[in-house]
Amino acid sequence: MDNKQQYDEKYKVYESSINRHVYDNVPGKKTVFDVGCNAGSLGELLKREKGCVVWDINKLPLPFGKGEFDEILCN
């Protein structure tokens, strides 16, 4: 089973959303700030499968300063 099939099987709710596009375009091993993360499924997938460090807007206060993120997601 390839990555897309695994993703679609685990997260069928995202098949028609932007999350698939976002997932595909975030390189591995990045620090990501996910704005509008809903339940956090995309962030969890990025952590587990791509080794990213993911912060989400729902976890306040956020302990970071300017320039600490490689990617900022709003999905």
BELGI-V558805 format. One record per residue. PHI is phi in degrees with one decimal (999 if undefined). PSI is psi in whole degrees, 0 to 359 (NA if undefined). Layout:
phi=PHI psi=PSI
phi=PHI psi=PSI
This chain:
phi=999 psi=129
phi=-82.3 psi=174
phi=-58.9 psi=319
phi=-63.7 psi=317
phi=-64.2 psi=319
phi=-63.4 psi=316
phi=-61.6 psi=311
phi=-62.8 psi=324
phi=-68.5 psi=316
phi=-74.3 psi=325
phi=-128.6 psi=57
phi=-56.3 psi=330
phi=-60.2 psi=337
phi=-95.3 psi=1
phi=-54.4 psi=323
phi=-105.6 psi=12
phi=-104.8 psi=177
phi=-70.6 psi=342
phi=-56.9 psi=323
phi=-61.2 psi=316
phi=-64.2 psi=316
phi=-62.9 psi=312
phi=-54.9 psi=313
phi=-63.9 psi=333
phi=-101.1 psi=2
phi=-96.4 psi=116
phi=-65.7 psi=160
phi=-71.0 psi=160
phi=61.7 psi=34
phi=-107.4 psi=161
phi=-98.9 psi=123
phi=-122.7 psi=135
phi=-108.0 psi=112
phi=-98.3 psi=109
phi=-97.8 psi=126
phi=80.3 psi=42
phi=-80.4 psi=354
phi=55.4 psi=240
phi=-82.7 psi=351
phi=88.8 psi=12
phi=-62.4 psi=319
phi=-64.1 psi=316
phi=-61.3 psi=318
phi=-62.6 psi=320
phi=-65.8 psi=318
phi=-63.2 psi=321
phi=-65.7 psi=310
phi=-69.6 psi=315
phi=-98.0 psi=337
phi=-118.3 psi=1
phi=68.5 psi=24
phi=-80.4 psi=156
phi=-99.1 psi=122
phi=-121.2 psi=127
phi=-109.5 psi=140
phi=-121.4 psi=152
phi=-60.8 psi=338
phi=-77.7 psi=350
phi=-101.7 psi=77
phi=-100.0 psi=149
phi=-77.1 psi=150
phi=-96.4 psi=124
phi=-89.5 psi=69
phi=-148.2 psi=162
phi=-120.0 psi=185
phi=-59.6 psi=136
phi=83.1 psi=14
phi=-92.6 psi=358
phi=-117.1 psi=143
phi=-86.7 psi=326
phi=-137.1 psi=143
phi=-126.0 psi=123
phi=-108.3 psi=139
phi=-133.7 psi=99
phi=-122.8 psi=NA
